[in-house]
Amino acid sequence: MLKRILFLFACAIMASPFLSAQITTSALGGIVKGQADDALTGATIVATHLPSGTKYITTSTNGGRFSIQNMRVGGPYLVEVTFVGYKPEKIEDLYLQLAETSQIAPVMTKADATLETVVLTTGRRNSILNPSRTGAVTSIGRREITVLPNISRGIGDLSRIAPQANGQAIGGGHSRQNNVTVDGSDFNNTFGIASGGTIPAQGTPISLDAIEEFSVNITPFDVRQSGFIGSAINAVTRSGTNSVAGSIYTYWKNEKMQGNKVEDATFPRQRLDYRQYGVRLGGPIIKNKLFYFINYETEKSTFPGQSKLSSGANGTFGSASNIARPTAAELDAIKAYLIATYGYDPGRYDNYDVNGEKKKFLARLDWNIGVKNKLSLRYSQVESVDPAFMNNSTTGSGAFFASGDSRNSLNALHFEKSNFFQLYNFYSLAGELNTTFNSKVSNTFRATYNNQNEPRQSDSKAFPFVDILKDGLAFTSFGYEPFTYGNTRDVKIYSFVDNLTVSAGKNNLLFGVQYDFTKTLNGFQPYGASYYKYNSFADFQNGVTPTDFAQTFSLNKDYSQAFPRFNFAQVSAFFQDEITLNKNFRLTVGIRADKSTYPKIDEVKENPLVTGLTFADGIKVNTGTLPKSRILLSPRVGFNWDLYGDRSLQIRGGTGIFTGRVPYVWIVGQAANSGMLQVNQTFNAANSVPRPGPFNPNIG
């Protein structure tokens, strides 16, 4: 589907599951002049990142212009400018921001002049009134990240720094329309379901203590930034410096930190215990040459698994808002029967806690190979287990509960092993080589690998899921959660990008290519362990035919589970020219071309029964046909105009086309729901055929 959205002079196309590597560095540019306003060609500019001793060297070209690309984010920097016959000049305390080019204008004094050497202290430049900005961008550094309140301690919460943000929804769009990158790696919930919005691992795939700088860019007219129609959210991780630095920290909360009163109503606090522990350490392996940074963080949480209580000793049904209809005696009898008859222990039914855990790790190496080559390597992972209640849905089974009734209503109380655990795992590897060939040509090559792995687990052994009614209403449930059996989602993304920058007088040219390849696998076999529904527990005991039955069967020859898959590949090329028309006006023009393809795999099959059908308006559907391969063009233009030449008033803007992504679950679902990999069988009435027969604990 193709959608065009006009927003703040930006035209955005939402097309394929688009991938994009973003910007991970900063840049420095400007013009070197003498006192007579004459341009100095051949001046030497040395920028030193003081914390690490990393040096960047270039010379000014025609017109005194210079440009240094691929610099470390942050600072402070010391910039030294020298030229034969002129006194050296120093610019101190300079800080660079992510994905922006800071501009300086050194004015040099002749060596025989009486004026002493001038040392300029810039401090932190204005983040808004600077010549490199064309679109709406908000950036924060390490200091702001440290002091900003952050309830989840996740990078997702940082997006609220942008005035256009409502949580992770930015510019009036959905959070899925953003593109989040860390060190240029795709840090998106690419599959497209589960909590955390557009960010995997519930919005916290990386420790907040490992982030150096963070930016939200809504209309970046730089063609390197793409893969979104909401915003580009970029972050870079911390690096080691010449000083050994680290921290040990902990955060916690419990039920005493939560309220228990609304107006005149008071309610009991439920048990809550959340603890986060972390440590980071960074420093030099070889001073000025090789640096390390590591971070480890763990979270453990305990909270009530079931807030309802069985009736009886706890009180009568309805006497309190959490006293359920089933009595302890009834549920104990059901549990004893299941253990004695089938050897199946369904677990507890009330008064139990559940435990969650999350572990994060990051390691980074930065190597100043020489003045011209700098390499960075970063590996990070998060592994988490999140307990969850059983799903309340009966979708796909044909079964229904009475109006207003459900498995989780106060009429019912299910057993513990009908719950499940959702795992949120995310693994990321990134490498980047920045090369300066000479004062005019520089290059960035980046390779990244990301794996979003999110299977489900259950404490139950393989056993059918059973709903028991009493007097026509839900009463209890036990067995393997109906949507957990074989449930998994796995996305692997490989990305390679190369950017070549050429400084040619007033023009700063960018040439770039990119290749991305994605492998997506999904396991979703609803009612894979089978599903039964009975009007009473006596019917279940006595072998009465259930009122409802459902099971999904694999169509593989060996009956093993079928896993829908699809592959996605994209090749991109882009060009951009940043033109300094004069000292007050900068114009950026560029174009990006992306071509998406879907390599054929066996799991995407045509269903001939569907192919033969004709739908509304004469539409024909082939379940084996994936989206067409096409070239998407994204032209962009942006400008920055300093009206008075002193950055007291500037006008900036632009227009362009931006291409976004669709959740991969939409496409892999085409293979899963074609009817060619698995089939769902249901039974919902006494005269239905085939009849399921009495309860059978042996699934499949």
Secondary structure, 3 states (H helix, E strand, C coil): CCEEEEECCEEEEECCCCCCCCCCCEEEEEECEECCCCECCCCEEEEEECCCCEEEEEECCHHHEEEEEEECCEEEEEEEEECCCECCEEEEEEEECCCCEEEECCEECECCCCCCCCEEECCCCCCCCCCCCCCCEEEECHHHHHHCCCCCCCHHHHHHHCCCEECCEECCCCHHHCEEEECCEECCCCCCCCCCCCCCHHHCCCCHHHEEEEEEECCCCCCCCCCCCCCEEEEEECCCCCCCEEEEEEEEEEHHHCCCEECCEECCCCCCEEEEEEEEEEEEEECCCEEEEEEEEEEEEEEECCCCEEEECCECCCCCCCEEEEEHHHHHHHHHHHHHHHCCCCCCCCCCEEEEEEEEEEEEEEEECCCCEEEEEEEEEEEEEEEECCCCCCCCCCCCCCCCCCCCCCCCCCCHHHCEEEEEEEEEEEEEEEEECCCCEEEEEEEEEEEEECCEECCCCCCCEEEEEECCEEEEEECCCCCCCCCEEEEEEEEEEEEEEEEECCEEEEEEEEEEEEEEEEECCCCCCCEEEECCHHHHHCCCCCCEEEEEEECCCCCCCCCCEEEEEEEEEEEEEEEEEECCEEEEEEEEEEEEECCCCCCCCCCHHHHCCCCHHHCCCCCCCCCCCCEEEEEEEEEEEECCCCCCCEEEEEEEEEEECCCHHHHHHHHHCCCCCEEEEEECCCCCCCCCCCCCCCCC
